[in-house]
Amino acid sequence: MRLKQLAVGARLAASLYALTVLAALLSALLLMQYSTGSQSLVDVGAVKQKYTGSLLVSAMWGSMYKHVTEDESIAKVERWIAAGRTQEGYEAEVRAVMEEDCTNCHSRTSTMTDAAPGMPLTSYEDVLALSTRGLPDGKLLGSLHTHLFAIGTVLLALSLLMSCSDLQRVWSVLLIAVGFAGLWLDTGGWVLGRSSESAVWLIIAGGAMTSGALAAMAVVVVLDCWIRIPLFSRHE
Protein backbone atom coordinates (compact mmCIF):
# COMPACT_ATOMS: atom_id res chain seq x y z
CA MET A 1 0.00 0.00 0.00
CA ARG A 2 1.39 3.37 -1.06
CA LEU A 3 0.59 6.64 0.69
CA LYS A 4 -1.03 8.04 -2.45
CA GLN A 5 -3.41 5.07 -2.52
CA LEU A 6 -4.82 5.91 0.91
CA ALA A 7 -8.12 7.72 1.32
CA VAL A 8 -7.94 11.49 1.53
CA GLY A 9 -8.68 11.42 5.27
CA ALA A 10 -5.83 8.99 5.94
CA ARG A 11 -3.38 11.05 3.87
CA LEU A 12 -4.49 14.18 5.71
CA ALA A 13 -3.91 12.49 9.07
CA ALA A 14 -0.44 11.30 8.00
CA SER A 15 0.45 14.78 6.73
CA LEU A 16 -0.75 16.50 9.89
CA TYR A 17 1.18 14.02 12.04
CA ALA A 18 4.37 14.71 10.06
CA LEU A 19 3.81 18.47 10.31
CA THR A 20 3.32 18.10 14.08
CA VAL A 21 6.70 16.35 14.31
CA LEU A 22 8.32 19.20 12.38
CA ALA A 23 6.71 21.74 14.72
CA ALA A 24 7.99 19.77 17.73
CA LEU A 25 11.53 19.74 16.32
CA LEU A 26 11.40 23.49 15.72
CA SER A 27 10.10 24.18 19.23
CA ALA A 28 12.85 21.97 20.70
CA LEU A 29 15.48 23.99 18.81
CA LEU A 30 14.00 27.30 19.99
CA LEU A 31 13.78 25.98 23.56
CA MET A 32 17.48 25.05 23.53
CA GLN A 33 18.42 28.52 22.33
CA TYR A 34 16.13 30.17 24.88
CA SER A 35 17.37 28.11 27.82
CA THR A 36 21.06 28.68 27.04
CA GLY A 37 20.80 32.22 25.68
CA SER A 38 22.93 31.15 22.71
CA GLN A 39 22.26 32.21 19.13
CA SER A 40 24.05 29.18 17.69
CA LEU A 41 22.28 25.94 16.79
CA VAL A 42 24.18 24.05 19.49
CA ASP A 43 25.77 25.48 22.64
CA VAL A 44 28.61 23.00 23.18
CA GLY A 45 29.38 24.44 26.61
CA ALA A 46 25.80 23.99 27.80
CA VAL A 47 25.66 20.40 26.50
CA LYS A 48 29.00 19.61 28.14
CA GLN A 49 27.89 21.08 31.46
CA LYS A 50 24.57 19.23 31.45
CA TYR A 51 25.81 15.77 30.47
CA THR A 52 29.47 15.67 31.51
CA GLY A 53 29.55 18.22 34.32
CA SER A 54 27.83 17.98 37.70
CA LEU A 55 24.07 18.41 38.05
CA LEU A 56 24.67 20.80 40.94
CA VAL A 57 26.87 23.23 38.99
CA SER A 58 24.70 22.89 35.88
CA ALA A 59 21.63 23.94 37.88
CA MET A 60 23.47 26.82 39.54
CA TRP A 61 24.52 28.20 36.15
CA GLY A 62 21.12 27.40 34.61
CA SER A 63 17.65 27.15 36.11
CA MET A 64 18.75 28.09 39.65
CA TYR A 65 21.00 30.98 38.67
CA LYS A 66 18.47 33.57 39.88
CA HIS A 67 18.90 32.22 43.41
CA VAL A 68 22.71 32.40 43.35
CA THR A 69 24.09 35.35 45.31
CA GLU A 70 27.19 35.81 43.14
CA ASP A 71 29.17 33.94 40.49
CA GLU A 72 31.95 33.38 43.00
CA SER A 73 29.61 31.05 44.86
CA ILE A 74 29.47 28.78 41.82
CA ALA A 75 33.23 29.08 41.39
CA LYS A 76 33.72 27.82 44.97
CA VAL A 77 31.61 24.74 44.22
CA GLU A 78 33.50 24.14 40.97
CA ARG A 79 36.86 24.39 42.77
CA TRP A 80 35.67 21.99 45.45
CA ILE A 81 34.63 19.43 42.83
CA ALA A 82 37.90 19.80 40.92
CA ALA A 83 39.85 19.35 44.17
CA GLY A 84 38.27 15.97 44.88
CA ARG A 85 35.02 16.84 46.72
CA THR A 86 36.49 16.31 50.18
CA GLN A 87 34.46 16.83 53.34
CA GLU A 88 37.07 19.31 54.58
CA GLY A 89 36.62 21.42 51.47
CA TYR A 90 32.87 21.20 51.83
CA GLU A 91 32.97 22.45 55.41
CA ALA A 92 35.44 25.21 54.55
CA GLU A 93 33.50 26.84 51.70
CA VAL A 94 30.66 24.89 50.13
CA ARG A 95 28.42 24.50 53.18
CA ALA A 96 28.07 28.29 53.49
CA VAL A 97 27.16 28.56 49.79
CA MET A 98 24.48 25.89 50.11
CA GLU A 99 23.00 27.49 53.22
CA GLU A 100 22.90 30.94 51.64
CA ASP A 101 21.64 30.02 48.16
CA CYS A 102 20.08 26.58 48.18
CA THR A 103 18.78 25.00 51.39
CA ASN A 104 15.74 27.25 51.82
CA CYS A 105 14.13 25.10 49.13
CA HIS A 106 16.47 22.11 48.95
CA SER A 107 15.83 20.54 52.33
CA ARG A 108 13.69 17.63 53.50
CA THR A 109 11.53 19.91 55.67
CA SER A 110 11.24 22.95 53.38
CA THR A 111 7.78 24.53 53.05
CA MET A 112 8.79 27.06 50.39
CA THR A 113 6.65 27.38 47.27
CA ASP A 114 9.43 25.94 45.09
CA ALA A 115 10.57 23.43 47.70
CA ALA A 116 12.53 20.38 46.48
CA PRO A 117 12.54 18.02 49.49
CA GLY A 118 13.43 15.11 47.23
CA MET A 119 16.72 16.79 46.30
CA PRO A 120 18.13 18.05 49.62
CA LEU A 121 21.42 19.93 49.90
CA THR A 122 21.70 20.16 53.66
CA SER A 123 24.62 17.81 54.29
CA TYR A 124 27.94 16.76 52.80
CA GLU A 125 26.43 13.47 51.63
CA ASP A 126 23.54 15.28 49.92
CA VAL A 127 25.82 17.66 48.04
CA LEU A 128 28.28 14.90 47.19
CA ALA A 129 25.52 12.85 45.50
CA LEU A 130 24.63 15.75 43.18
CA SER A 131 28.18 16.76 42.33
CA THR A 132 29.29 13.64 40.45
CA ARG A 133 30.18 13.92 36.75
CA GLY A 134 27.22 13.45 34.40
CA LEU A 135 23.60 12.76 35.21
CA PRO A 136 22.94 11.07 38.59
CA ASP A 137 21.66 7.48 38.48
CA GLY A 138 17.98 8.25 38.98
CA LYS A 139 17.88 11.15 36.54
CA LEU A 140 19.92 9.21 33.97
CA LEU A 141 17.66 6.15 34.07
CA GLY A 142 14.51 8.27 33.98
CA SER A 143 15.77 10.33 31.05
CA LEU A 144 16.90 7.24 29.13
CA HIS A 145 13.53 5.56 29.68
CA THR A 146 11.54 8.58 28.50
CA HIS A 147 13.81 9.53 25.60
CA LEU A 148 14.21 6.04 24.15
CA PHE A 149 10.50 5.28 24.31
CA ALA A 150 9.32 8.68 23.06
CA ILE A 151 11.82 9.28 20.25
CA GLY A 152 11.90 5.58 19.35
CA THR A 153 8.13 5.56 18.92
CA VAL A 154 8.15 8.69 16.74
CA LEU A 155 10.98 7.22 14.65
CA LEU A 156 9.03 3.99 14.19
CA ALA A 157 5.82 5.76 13.15
CA LEU A 158 7.58 7.98 10.62
CA SER A 159 9.68 5.07 9.36
CA LEU A 160 6.55 3.01 8.64
CA LEU A 161 4.82 5.90 6.91
CA MET A 162 7.90 6.72 4.84
CA SER A 163 8.29 3.06 3.88
CA CYS A 164 4.90 3.34 2.19
CA SER A 165 6.01 6.34 0.16
CA ASP A 166 7.45 6.36 -3.35
CA LEU A 167 10.88 7.33 -2.00
CA GLN A 168 13.64 5.15 -3.42
CA ARG A 169 14.44 2.26 -1.08
CA VAL A 170 18.06 3.27 -0.59
CA TRP A 171 17.00 6.66 0.81
CA SER A 172 14.35 5.10 3.06
CA VAL A 173 16.82 2.62 4.53
CA LEU A 174 19.44 5.33 4.98
CA LEU A 175 17.11 7.69 6.84
CA ILE A 176 15.83 4.92 9.12
CA ALA A 177 19.37 3.75 9.92
CA VAL A 178 20.62 7.28 10.57
CA GLY A 179 17.66 8.08 12.81
CA PHE A 180 18.03 5.07 15.10
CA ALA A 181 21.85 5.21 15.07
CA GLY A 182 21.63 8.85 16.17
CA LEU A 183 19.25 7.95 19.01
CA TRP A 184 21.67 5.29 20.29
CA LEU A 185 24.67 7.62 19.98
CA ASP A 186 22.84 10.40 21.80
CA THR A 187 21.70 8.29 24.74
CA GLY A 188 24.95 6.35 24.80
CA GLY A 189 26.74 9.67 25.16
CA TRP A 190 24.68 10.42 28.27
CA VAL A 191 26.05 7.26 29.88
CA LEU A 192 29.64 7.83 28.73
CA GLY A 193 29.42 11.44 29.88
CA ARG A 194 29.76 10.20 33.44
CA SER A 195 33.36 9.24 32.72
CA SER A 196 34.56 11.45 29.84
CA GLU A 197 33.97 14.99 28.59
CA SER A 198 34.58 13.74 25.04
CA ALA A 199 31.14 12.13 25.13
CA VAL A 200 29.69 15.57 24.42
CA TRP A 201 30.54 15.08 20.73
CA LEU A 202 28.62 11.79 20.64
CA ILE A 203 25.63 13.56 22.14
CA ILE A 204 25.77 16.43 19.66
CA ALA A 205 26.33 14.14 16.66
CA GLY A 206 23.60 11.76 17.77
CA GLY A 207 21.11 14.54 18.36
CA ALA A 208 21.85 16.09 14.97
CA MET A 209 21.49 12.72 13.20
CA THR A 210 18.18 11.91 14.87
CA SER A 211 16.71 15.38 14.39
CA GLY A 212 17.83 15.52 10.77
CA ALA A 213 16.42 12.08 10.00
CA LEU A 214 13.10 12.88 11.68
CA ALA A 215 12.80 16.16 9.78
CA ALA A 216 13.64 14.50 6.46
CA MET A 217 11.16 11.66 7.04
CA ALA A 218 8.42 14.12 7.99
CA VAL A 219 9.00 16.20 4.86
CA VAL A 220 8.94 13.06 2.69
CA VAL A 221 5.64 11.93 4.20
CA VAL A 222 3.97 15.33 3.75
CA LEU A 223 5.11 15.69 0.14
CA ASP A 224 4.53 12.11 -0.92
CA CYS A 225 0.93 12.15 0.31
CA TRP A 226 0.10 14.68 -2.36
CA ILE A 227 2.81 14.95 -5.02
CA ARG A 228 5.66 12.98 -6.60
CA ILE A 229 9.07 13.90 -5.22
CA PRO A 230 11.43 14.65 -8.14
CA LEU A 231 14.74 12.77 -8.34
CA PHE A 232 14.14 10.70 -5.18
CA SER A 233 10.98 8.78 -6.13
CA ARG A 234 11.00 5.19 -7.38
CA HIS A 235 10.75 4.62 -11.10
CA GLU A 236 7.39 3.30 -12.13
Secondary structure in CASP SS format (residue, H / E / C, confidence):
PFRMAT SS
TARGET T0000
AUTHOR 0000-0000-0000
METHOD secondary structure of the structure
MODEL  1
M C 1.00
R C 1.00
L H 1.00
K H 1.00
Q H 1.00
L C 1.00
A C 1.00
V H 1.00
G H 1.00
A H 1.00
R H 1.00
L H 1.00
A H 1.00
A H 1.00
S H 1.00
L H 1.00
Y H 1.00
A H 1.00
L H 1.00
T H 1.00
V H 1.00
L H 1.00
A H 1.00
A H 1.00
L H 1.00
L H 1.00
S H 1.00
A H 1.00
L H 1.00
L H 1.00
L H 1.00
M H 1.00
Q H 1.00
Y H 1.00
S H 1.00
T H 1.00
G C 1.00
S C 1.00
Q C 1.00
S C 1.00
L C 1.00
V C 1.00
D C 1.00
V H 1.00
G H 1.00
A H 1.00
V H 1.00
K H 1.00
Q H 1.00
K H 1.00
Y H 1.00
T H 1.00
G C 1.00
S E 1.00
L H 1.00
L H 1.00
V H 1.00
S H 1.00
A H 1.00
M H 1.00
W H 1.00
G C 1.00
S C 1.00
M C 1.00
Y H 1.00
K H 1.00
H H 1.00
V C 1.00
T C 1.00
E C 1.00
D H 1.00
E H 1.00
S H 1.00
I H 1.00
A H 1.00
K H 1.00
V H 1.00
E H 1.00
R H 1.00
W H 1.00
I H 1.00
A H 1.00
A C 1.00
G C 1.00
R C 1.00
T C 1.00
Q H 1.00
E H 1.00
G H 1.00
Y H 1.00
E H 1.00
A H 1.00
E H 1.00
V H 1.00
R H 1.00
A H 1.00
V H 1.00
M H 1.00
E H 1.00
E H 1.00
D H 1.00
C C 1.00
T C 1.00
N C 1.00
C C 1.00
H C 1.00
S C 1.00
R C 1.00
T C 1.00
S C 1.00
T C 1.00
M C 1.00
T C 1.00
D C 1.00
A C 1.00
A C 1.00
P C 1.00
G C 1.00
M C 1.00
P C 1.00
L C 1.00
T C 1.00
S C 1.00
Y H 1.00
E H 1.00
D H 1.00
V H 1.00
L H 1.00
A H 1.00
L C 1.00
S C 1.00
T C 1.00
R E 1.00
G E 1.00
L C 1.00
P C 1.00
D H 1.00
G H 1.00
K H 1.00
L H 1.00
L H 1.00
G H 1.00
S H 1.00
L H 1.00
H H 1.00
T H 1.00
H H 1.00
L H 1.00
F H 1.00
A H 1.00
I H 1.00
G H 1.00
T H 1.00
V H 1.00
L H 1.00
L H 1.00
A H 1.00
L H 1.00
S H 1.00
L H 1.00
L H 1.00
M H 1.00
S H 1.00
C C 1.00
S C 1.00
D C 1.00
L E 1.00
Q C 1.00
R H 1.00
V H 1.00
W H 1.00
S H 1.00
V H 1.00
L H 1.00
L H 1.00
I H 1.00
A H 1.00
V H 1.00
G H 1.00
F H 1.00
A H 1.00
G H 1.00
L H 1.00
W H 1.00
L H 1.00
D H 1.00
T H 1.00
G H 1.00
G H 1.00
W H 1.00
V H 1.00
L H 1.00
G C 1.00
R C 1.00
S C 1.00
S C 1.00
E C 1.00
S C 1.00
A H 1.00
V H 1.00
W H 1.00
L H 1.00
I H 1.00
I H 1.00
A H 1.00
G H 1.00
G H 1.00
A H 1.00
M H 1.00
T H 1.00
S H 1.00
G H 1.00
A H 1.00
L H 1.00
A H 1.00
A H 1.00
M H 1.00
A H 1.00
V H 1.00
V H 1.00
V H 1.00
V H 1.00
L H 1.00
D H 1.00
C C 1.00
W C 1.00
I C 1.00
R C 1.00
I C 1.00
P C 1.00
L C 1.00
F C 1.00
S E 1.00
R C 1.00
H C 1.00
E C 1.00
END
